Amino acid sequence: MAQTVVWGTGRARAVLATTILGSGLAMLDSTIVNVALPHIGAELGSSVAGLQWVLDGYLLSLAALVLVAGSLGDRYGRRRVFTAGVLWFGVASLLCGLAPTTELLVAARVLQGVGGALLTPGSLAILQSVFTRADRAKAIGAWSGLSGVAAAVGPLVGGLLVQAWSWRPAFLVNLPLAAVCVWLARRHVPESRDEESSDHPNIVDSVIGALGLTGITAALVEAPVRGPDALVLSAAVVGVAGLVAFVVRQVRGRDPLVPPHLFSDRTFVLANALTFLVYAALTGVTVLMVLQLQVSLHYTPTAAGLAGLPITAIMLVLSARAGNLAQRIGPKAQLIGGPIVIGAGMLMLRWAEPGASYWTGVLPGVVVFGLGLAAVVAPVTATALAAAPDRYAGVASGVNNAVARTGGLVAVAVLPAVAGLSGGAYADPAALTGGWRTALLVCAGAAVAGGLLALGTDNGVLGAAATRPDPDPAGSPPTRVGP
């Protein structure tokens, strides 16, 4: 059935506003929390491992559940699941803002990740399902740019809130935004679903995948502190066994959470591998940068937030244009060049050391970093979705989001240990600066590796999406779009 939303119309603007606000909630919250970490640690007495869990608790539940959430949207309605996710996210944000201990904050962050898992793939799946094929890359480009603005504005908003009051409003600010998003969704977004989906979501596979990710994450976070004790080894065994069982069930199951034939498309695989590496690098740098600026360069929380504003401007101006360019000439050049530029920006951020000024030590790297980010975010997202048949819009979006969040999860779990940061080292300027230098080298290497992977992608995937067949022998039934 033909799609119902055309670029440039009032309804198109309303749908974009809704999806951008929803996904922007999750991005805004993540970057706000980064700025608030030193203050959370000081007030609640958290160690490096405790702060890792504040970040990874959210990323873990999001990454583990985003696949089943995409499937739920395909089955029961993408708008319905998206709206439920926004409501859940708002309630969990309230619990985060009221948490009296590190442990309860981590628990609330896990619940917040559940809401993020429901709303994040839904925003992209809505765009992929309700916009005409000719307009999808433009819509995703606009979504990427303006959602990215939320991520970049987060440190500024977080800095102002933390400096004026405490870290708690960094979570409470989500409540009014969630209310507006729900109202917009119910009023303006058409419902869409895959009419051929089975009636029962594959919860078992989702639980197995969650156990696998939890075990691996626990082992990676706790090993530098505890060493190879019984708990760490048990977590590692559970994690590996869970992930192996998850893969086996996807290959052999009758109703897999992730249809294996999606991975028969080389471009789909490579676009998601690129996503993993770039988002791991991105998360690692953004988490450590706000710590480096506040602890080692003695920035106030507000100044640390302002330091990232050039990324906001660059994403706002260039992301939609990058999506349009990828639609016209193919995404391959941007998928290769964008991550390499990101890596260059990360290496330039090594100049952000004690005694450096903002103009020479921080700004050049931030600008180059932002240019690379604007070049690659919209094209890689559009490529990953376009490489899958339309009926799997929710699943493809879920896979891409799960891969991105898992990349961030791994970065937060592994990077502090690789950089030599443990215990209370994040509060020591000398130790943090040494770790900062090492982390930037690792993250730059990951970003460049992602760009090299893009050499194998299909440059015509966006143009071919309109006629792409379903590789499933059962065929590809049309996606229904309705009010």
BELTARA-V459737 format. One record per residue. N is the residue number from 0. OMEGA is omega in whole degrees, 0 to 359 (999 if undefined). Layout:
BEGIN
[[N;OMEGA] [N;OMEGA]]
END
This chain:
BEGIN
[[0;183] [1;178] [2;190] [3;185] [4;183] [5;181] [6;176] [7;180] [8;178] [9;180] [10;178] [11;179] [12;180] [13;178] [14;178] [15;181] [16;182] [17;183] [18;178] [19;180] [20;180] [21;180] [22;178] [23;176] [24;182] [25;181] [26;179] [27;182] [28;182] [29;183] [30;174] [31;181] [32;178] [33;180] [34;184] [35;187] [36;180] [37;182] [38;173] [39;180] [40;181] [41;183] [42;185] [43;179] [44;185] [45;171] [46;175] [47;179] [48;178] [49;178] [50;175] [51;180] [52;175] [53;177] [54;187] [55;176] [56;177] [57;183] [58;183] [59;181] [60;178] [61;182] [62;184] [63;188] [64;186] [65;179] [66;179] [67;177] [68;175] [69;178] [70;177] [71;178] [72;178] [73;185] [74;192] [75;179] [76;186] [77;177] [78;182] [79;182] [80;177] [81;181] [82;177] [83;179] [84;179] [85;179] [86;180] [87;181] [88;180] [89;179] [90;179] [91;177] [92;176] [93;179] [94;177] [95;183] [96;181] [97;187] [98;181] [99;182] [100;177] [101;183] [102;180] [103;176] [104;178] [105;179] [106;179] [107;178] [108;175] [109;178] [110;178] [111;177] [112;176] [113;177] [114;177] [115;179] [116;180] [117;186] [118;188] [119;179] [120;180] [121;181] [122;178] [123;181] [124;177] [125;179] [126;182] [127;186] [128;189] [129;176] [130;174] [131;183] [132;182] [133;185] [134;187] [135;182] [136;177] [137;180] [138;180] [139;176] [140;178] [141;178] [142;182] [143;183] [144;184] [145;173] [146;177] [147;175] [148;178] [149;179] [150;182] [151;179] [152;183] [153;180] [154;179] [155;179] [156;179] [157;179] [158;179] [159;181] [160;181] [161;183] [162;182] [163;186] [164;179] [165;179] [166;187] [167;177] [168;176] [169;175] [170;185] [171;179] [172;180] [173;188] [174;179] [175;178] [176;179] [177;180] [178;179] [179;182] [180;179] [181;179] [182;179] [183;182] [184;182] [185;184] [186;193] [187;188] [188;176] [189;178] [190;176] [191;179] [192;174] [193;185] [194;182] [195;180] [196;175] [197;187] [198;188] [199;178] [200;185] [201;182] [202;183] [203;180] [204;179] [205;179] [206;179] [207;177] [208;179] [209;178] [210;179] [211;180] [212;180] [213;180] [214;180] [215;181] [216;180] [217;180] [218;182] [219;182] [220;188] [221;184] [222;180] [223;182] [224;188] [225;188] [226;183] [227;179] [228;185] [229;182] [230;181] [231;181] [232;178] [233;179] [234;180] [235;180] [236;178] [237;181] [238;180] [239;180] [240;180] [241;181] [242;177] [243;179] [244;179] [245;180] [246;181] [247;181] [248;178] [249;182] [250;188] [251;185] [252;179] [253;181] [254;186] [255;175] [256;177] [257;180] [258;185] [259;184] [260;174] [261;184] [262;172] [263;178] [264;184] [265;182] [266;177] [267;181] [268;184] [269;178] [270;179] [271;175] [272;176] [273;179] [274;180] [275;184] [276;182] [277;181] [278;173] [279;179] [280;181] [281;181] [282;180] [283;182] [284;184] [285;178] [286;183] [287;184] [288;181] [289;174] [290;181] [291;181] [292;183] [293;186] [294;187] [295;180] [296;174] [297;173] [298;169] [299;176] [300;179] [301;179] [302;177] [303;176] [304;179] [305;183] [306;181] [307;183] [308;176] [309;177] [310;177] [311;182] [312;181] [313;179] [314;181] [315;185] [316;193] [317;188] [318;179] [319;178] [320;178] [321;176] [322;178] [323;180] [324;178] [325;178] [326;184] [327;188] [328;185] [329;188] [330;193] [331;182] [332;180] [333;179] [334;177] [335;187] [336;183] [337;180] [338;178] [339;176] [340;176] [341;179] [342;178] [343;178] [344;178] [345;178] [346;178] [347;179] [348;173] [349;177] [350;182] [351;182] [352;180] [353;180] [354;181] [355;175] [356;179] [357;188] [358;181] [359;184] [360;186] [361;188] [362;182] [363;180] [364;180] [365;181] [366;180] [367;176] [368;181] [369;178] [370;178] [371;180] [372;179] [373;182] [374;192] [375;190] [376;181] [377;180] [378;182] [379;177] [380;179] [381;180] [382;180] [383;180] [384;182] [385;181] [386;178] [387;176] [388;184] [389;184] [390;181] [391;181] [392;180] [393;180] [394;181] [395;177] [396;178] [397;178] [398;183] [399;178] [400;179] [401;179] [402;179] [403;182] [404;178] [405;175] [406;177] [407;179] [408;180] [409;180] [410;181] [411;181] [412;189] [413;191] [414;179] [415;179] [416;179] [417;182] [418;178] [419;181] [420;177] [421;180] [422;179] [423;185] [424;182] [425;179] [426;181] [427;184] [428;182] [429;180] [430;181] [431;180] [432;176] [433;177] [434;178] [435;180] [436;181] [437;182] [438;180] [439;177] [440;180] [441;183] [442;177] [443;178] [444;179] [445;180] [446;180] [447;177] [448;176] [449;178] [450;179] [451;177] [452;183] [453;177] [454;182] [455;183] [456;179] [457;183] [458;181] [459;188] [460;181] [461;178] [462;181] [463;186] [464;183] [465;182] [466;184] [467;177] [468;175] [469;180] [470;177] [471;181] [472;180] [473;179] [474;183] [475;178] [476;183] [477;174] [478;179] [479;175] [480;182] [481;181] [482;999]]
END
